[in-house]
């Protein structure tokens, strides 16, 4: 049995929602509520600016927390969404009103429409990664059914406004967690709100590709956007989770380190491509230098390298002609398993690879075995041992990978679990 669980990962307390946790001051005019993604209010005599709203289920309580801290009714005149995910924008109705202008990047509606369109596809995929956290009968949420905020003011690249004498600048960041991501910049006090543009965990590698699946984020564009934000020289960095980061030097160090790690992965991948190395060889050779070691996060470096390769080269690797045709390699697995002597024979070979430390080779053998003989006890036992070994390799650090491996075990024990989310 693996020593690690997604339930113990650092991301869980970061996104936890506690209805009883009060709002708190960031400084003398910026207030914060910890929600699944944090919500903020910049208070002003002529009206308040709200940044994000929590989920639909959290919105009213988020507003109550702000009003308790402020000691007065909230007066939202601007509501800014740093992206369209429902944990950022879902609670909008608790803040909307005739005097409140809601503002987002122009891709907002399109991204929301795509999420609804593909909900039946992505719902089970989410559950596959979160299966160990969502037992049968657990309540579901409306991730794919959020009502879009209306009416919306949208912008393409940048938008500025003034509220209560304070200047605001909105900056489009299409390399973020969604293509409609934006940053909110207060130039006079050098405060920068980035939402989840760099990911959910400050100091971790950005999640350019999620295990649940999503549109790829552009790594070269993210590097450009990062340089653009670093050039602002913020004194206060306010993200989508955890506490704000104060001090220009610390922000430059923390964000600069992540930027350098992403640049290293990009450059090593491109170097391998130019040399003619195969993608598997590039992924296997990639090792981040110790000085660029990131905080625990949601994806390992080799996932980012794969995204770099596919951003530049697309899906055809030119390694095998069969890549160009619809019939997958798994179509001949039954014949191969039969030729090898059955699933038990492959399970024996898989166990030998596992014992020798070649757990990824073992995985290939066992995937053939269980696909052909799903009820073979020996194959299932070997599969469980392999998944445990792979989970141990994460050391509990990579949330999405650990979640997927846990999900495979849950799915084998409770096949209906994939329909929970």
C-alpha positions in Angstrom: 0.0 0.0 0.0 1.3 3.4 -0.9 2.4 5.8 1.8 1.0 8.9 0.1 -2.5 10.2 -0.4 -4.0 13.2 -2.3 -5.8 14.0 0.9 -2.4 14.8 2.5 -1.2 17.1 -0.4 -0.5 20.7 0.3 -3.2 21.8 -2.2 -6.1 20.6 0.0 -5.8 23.1 2.8 -5.1 25.8 0.2 -8.5 25.3 -1.5 -10.4 24.4 1.6 -13.6 26.4 2.3 -14.4 27.1 5.9 -17.7 29.1 6.2 -16.7 30.2 9.7 -13.3 31.6 8.8 -13.6 35.4 8.9 -12.4 37.9 6.3 -9.1 39.5 7.0 -7.3 42.7 6.1 -4.3 42.5 3.7 -3.6 46.1 4.3 -5.7 49.2 5.3 -7.9 49.0 2.2 -7.6 45.4 0.7 -9.7 42.7 2.4 -9.5 39.0 1.7 -11.8 36.0 2.1 -10.3 32.5 1.9 -12.6 30.4 -0.4 -12.0 27.6 -2.9 -10.3 30.5 -4.8 -9.9 33.7 -2.7 -12.1 36.7 -3.1 -10.9 40.3 -2.4 -12.4 43.7 -1.9 -10.5 47.0 -2.4 -12.5 49.3 -0.2 -13.2 53.0 -1.2 -15.3 55.9 -0.1 -17.0 56.1 -3.5 -17.5 52.4 -3.9 -15.7 49.0 -3.6 -13.9 46.9 -6.2 -14.5 43.2 -5.8 -12.0 40.7 -7.2 -13.5 37.3 -7.7 -16.5 35.9 -5.8 -16.0 32.3 -4.7 -18.3 29.5 -6.0 -22.0 29.9 -6.4 -22.5 28.1 -3.1 -20.0 30.4 -1.3 -20.9 33.8 -2.8 -23.4 35.0 -0.2 -21.3 33.9 2.7 -18.2 35.6 1.1 -20.1 38.8 1.0 -21.3 38.5 4.6 -17.7 38.0 5.7 -16.6 41.1 3.9 -19.4 43.2 5.4 -18.6 41.9 8.9 -15.0 43.0 8.5 -15.9 46.3 7.0 -18.6 47.1 9.5 -20.9 48.3 6.8 -22.8 47.1 3.7 -20.6 46.4 0.7 -21.0 48.8 -2.2 -19.6 47.0 -5.3 -19.1 49.4 -8.2 -16.7 47.2 -10.1 -16.5 43.4 -10.0 -13.4 41.9 -11.7 -13.0 38.2 -12.5 -9.4 37.0 -13.0 -10.7 34.0 -15.0 -14.0 32.2 -15.8 -13.6 29.1 -13.6 -16.6 28.8 -11.3 -14.5 29.0 -8.1 -13.5 32.5 -9.3 -16.8 33.8 -10.8 -19.5 31.4 -9.6 -20.7 33.6 -6.7 -21.2 36.7 -8.9 -24.9 37.0 -8.1 -24.2 37.8 -4.5 -22.3 41.0 -5.6 -24.1 42.0 -8.7 -26.4 45.0 -8.8 -27.5 48.0 -10.9 -24.5 50.0 -9.8 -21.9 47.2 -10.3 -20.0 46.9 -13.5 -18.7 43.3 -14.0 -15.5 43.1 -16.0 -13.6 40.2 -17.6 -11.3 39.4 -20.5 -13.2 39.0 -23.8 -12.7 35.2 -24.0 -14.8 34.8 -20.9 -18.1 33.8 -22.5 -16.4 31.5 -25.0 -14.5 29.6 -22.3 -17.7 29.2 -20.3 -19.6 27.9 -23.3 -16.9 25.4 -24.1 -16.9 24.2 -20.5 -20.7 23.6 -20.7 -20.4 22.0 -24.1 -17.8 19.5 -23.0 -19.2 18.9 -19.5 -20.2 15.3 -20.2 -16.7 14.7 -21.4 -14.7 16.4 -18.7 -17.0 15.5 -15.7 -15.9 11.8 -15.6 -12.3 12.9 -16.3 -12.3 15.1 -13.3 -13.7 12.2 -11.3 -10.9 10.0 -12.5 -8.3 12.3 -10.9 -10.4 13.1 -7.8 -11.9 9.6 -7.2 -10.2 9.0 -3.9 -11.6 12.3 -2.6 -15.2 11.8 -3.8 -16.7 8.5 -2.4 -20.0 7.2 -3.8 -22.8 9.3 -2.5 -20.7 12.4 -2.0 -22.4 15.7 -3.1 -21.5 17.0 -6.5 -21.0 20.6 -7.6 -22.1 22.6 -10.6 -18.7 23.1 -12.2 -20.1 22.8 -15.7 -23.4 24.5 -15.0 -22.4 28.0 -13.7 -24.7 30.8 -14.8 -22.6 33.3 -16.7 -22.4 36.8 -15.2 -24.4 39.4 -17.1 -24.0 42.0 -18.3 -20.3 42.0 -18.8 -17.8 44.6 -19.8 -15.0 42.9 -21.7 -11.6 43.9 -23.1 -9.0 42.4 -25.4 -5.5 43.4 -24.1 -5.8 46.0 -21.4 -8.4 48.2 -19.7 -8.0 51.0 -17.2 -10.4 52.7 -14.7 -10.3 54.8 -11.6 -12.4 54.2 -8.5 -12.4 56.2 -5.3 -9.3 58.0 -6.6 -7.4 54.8 -7.1 -6.1 53.8 -10.5 -6.6 50.3 -11.8 -5.2 48.5 -14.8 -6.4 45.2 -16.2 -3.9 43.1 -18.2 -4.9 40.1 -20.4 -2.9 37.0 -19.6 -3.9 34.3 -22.1 -1.1 32.0 -20.9 -2.8 31.5 -17.5 -5.0 28.7 -16.1 -7.6 29.8 -18.7 -7.3 31.7 -22.0 -9.4 34.5 -20.4 -7.1 35.0 -17.4 -6.2 38.6 -16.4 -4.1 40.4 -13.9 -5.3 43.5 -11.9 -2.5 46.1 -11.3 -2.7 49.0 -8.9 0.2 51.1 -10.2 0.3 53.7 -7.5 0.8 51.2 -4.7 2.4 48.5 -6.8 -0.1 45.8 -5.9 -0.6 43.0 -8.4 -3.5 40.5 -8.4 -2.8 37.5 -10.6 -5.5 34.9 -9.6 -4.4 31.4 -10.8 -2.3 32.6 -13.7 0.8 30.9 -12.3 -1.2 28.0 -10.8 -2.9 27.3 -7.6 0.3 27.0 -5.5 2.7 29.9 -5.2 6.2 28.6 -6.0 5.1 25.4 -7.8 5.4 24.8 -11.5 2.5 26.2 -13.5 0.0 23.6 -14.5 0.3 24.0 -18.3 -1.6 20.7 -18.8 -4.0 19.2 -16.2 -4.5 15.4 -15.8 -8.2 16.0 -16.2 -7.5 17.5 -19.6 -7.9 21.1 -20.7 -6.7 23.4 -23.4 -2.9 23.6 -23.4 -1.4 26.8 -22.1 1.4 28.3 -24.2 4.7 28.0 -22.5 6.5 30.6 -24.6 3.6 33.1 -24.0 3.7 32.4 -20.3 7.4 33.3 -20.2 6.6 36.5 -22.0 3.7 37.3 -19.6 5.9 36.5 -16.6 8.6 38.9 -17.8 5.9 41.5 -18.3 4.7 41.2 -14.8 8.1 41.1 -13.3 8.9 44.3 -15.1 6.2 46.0 -13.1 8.3 45.4 -10.0 5.3 44.7 -7.7 5.6 45.2 -3.9 2.5 43.1 -3.2 1.6 39.9 -5.1 -2.0 38.7 -4.5 -2.7 35.3 -6.0 -5.8 33.0 -6.1 -4.9 31.1 -2.9 -2.9 31.4 0.3 -1.6 34.6 1.8 -0.4 37.6 -0.3 3.4 37.8 -0.9 4.9 41.1 0.2 8.2 42.7 -0.7 9.6 43.4 -4.2 12.7 41.3 -3.6 10.8 38.2 -2.4 8.4 38.4 -5.3 11.2 38.8 -7.8 13.0 35.8 -6.3 9.9 33.5 -6.0 8.4 34.3 -9.4 11.8 34.6 -11.0 12.7 31.1 -9.8 9.6 29.6 -11.3 10.2 31.5 -14.5 13.7 30.1 -14.7 12.5 26.6 -14.1 10.0 26.9 -16.9 12.6 28.4 -19.2 15.0 25.5 -18.4 12.4 22.9 -19.3 11.5 24.8 -22.5 15.2 25.1 -23.5 16.1 21.5 -22.8 13.1 20.3 -24.7 13.9 22.5 -27.7 17.6 21.4 -27.5 16.5 17.8 -27.7 14.2 18.5 -30.6 16.9 20.2 -32.6 19.3 17.3 -31.9 16.7 14.9 -33.3 16.0 13.2 -29.9 12.7 11.4 -29.6 10.1 12.8 -27.2 10.5 9.8 -24.8 14.2 10.4 -24.7 13.8 14.1 -24.0 11.3 13.4 -21.2 13.6 10.7 -19.6 16.7 12.9 -19.7 15.0 16.0 -18.2 16.2 16.8 -14.6 15.7 20.3 -13.0 18.8 21.7 -11.4 18.6 21.7 -7.6 18.5 25.5 -7.4 15.4 25.5 -9.6 13.6 22.8 -7.5 9.9 24.0 -7.2 7.5 23.7 -4.4 5.2 20.7 -4.5 2.5 21.1 -7.1 0.3 19.6 -9.6 2.5 18.5 -12.5 6.1 17.1 -12.9 8.6 18.8 -15.2 8.3 16.1 -17.9 4.6 17.0 -18.4 5.6 20.5 -19.2 8.3 19.3 -21.6 5.7 17.2 -23.4 3.5 20.4 -23.7 6.5 22.3 -25.2 7.1 19.6 -27.7 3.4 19.4 -28.8 3.0 23.2 -28.8 5.7 23.4 -31.4 5.3 20.1 -33.3 1.7 18.9 -32.8 0.6 15.3 -32.2 2.5 13.5 -35.0 5.9 12.5 -33.7 7.0 10.7 -36.9 8.2 7.8 -34.8 5.7 5.2 -36.3 3.5 5.2 -39.4 0.7 3.9 -37.2 0.4 7.3 -35.5 -1.4 8.5 -38.7 -4.1 5.9 -38.6 -7.2 5.4 -36.2 -6.4 1.9 -35.1 -4.5 2.0 -31.8 -1.8 -0.4 -30.7 -4.2 -1.8 -28.1 -6.3 -3.2 -31.0 -3.7 -6.1 -31.3 -3.2 -6.6 -27.5 -5.5 -9.6 -27.4 -3.4 -11.4 -30.0 -0.2 -10.4 -28.3 -1.4 -11.6 -24.9 -2.5 -14.9 -26.4 0.9 -15.3 -28.1 2.6 -14.5 -24.8 0.7 -17.3 -23.0 -2.1 -15.2 -21.4 -2.4 -12.4 -18.8 -0.7 -14.4 -16.1 2.5 -14.7 -18.2 2.5 -10.9 -18.8 1.8 -10.3 -15.1 4.8 -12.4 -14.2 7.0 -10.4 -16.6 5.5 -7.1 -15.2 6.4 -8.2 -11.6 9.9 -9.0 -12.7 10.3 -5.5 -14.2 8.8 -4.0 -11.0 11.2 -6.0 -8.8 14.1 -4.6 -11.0 12.9 -1.0 -10.5 11.5 -0.7 -14.1 8.0 0.2 -12.9 7.1 2.1 -16.1 8.0 -1.0 -18.3 6.0 -3.1 -15.8 3.0 -0.7 -16.4 3.1 -1.3 -20.1 2.9 -5.1 -19.6 0.2 -5.0 -17.0 -2.0 -2.6 -19.1 -2.1 -5.2 -21.8 -2.8 -8.0 -19.4 -5.8 -6.3 -17.6 -7.2 -5.0 -20.8 -7.5 -8.5 -22.2 -8.3 -10.4 -19.0 -9.8 -7.8 -16.6 -10.8 -10.5 -14.1 -7.4 -12.2 -13.9 -6.5 -12.1 -10.2 -2.7 -12.3 -10.7 -2.8 -9.4 -13.2 -5.0 -7.3 -10.9 -2.6 -7.9 -8.0 0.4 -6.9 -10.1 -1.5 -3.8 -11.4 -2.1 -2.7 -7.8 1.5 -3.2 -6.8 2.7 -1.2 -9.9 0.3 1.7 -9.1 1.5 1.7 -5.5 5.1 1.9 -6.6 4.3 4.7 -9.1 2.4 6.6 -6.3 5.4 6.2 -4.0 7.6 7.7 -6.7 5.6 10.9 -6.4 6.6 11.2 -2.8 3.2 12.8 -2.3 4.4 15.9 -4.2 2.5 15.8 -7.5 -1.2 16.1 -6.9 -2.7 15.3 -10.3 -0.5 12.3 -10.9 -1.1 10.9 -7.4 -4.8 11.5 -7.8 -4.9 9.6 -11.1 -3.1 6.6 -9.6 -5.4 6.6 -6.6 -8.3 6.9 -9.0 -7.2 3.7 -10.9 -7.3 1.8 -7.6 -10.7 3.2 -6.7 -12.1 2.5 -10.2 -11.0 -1.2 -9.9 -12.7 -1.5 -6.5 -15.8 0.6 -7.3 -16.3 0.9 -11.1 -19.3 3.3 -10.7 -17.1 5.9 -8.9 -16.2 7.6 -12.2 -19.8 9.0 -12.4 -19.7 10.8 -9.1 -18.3 14.2 -10.2 
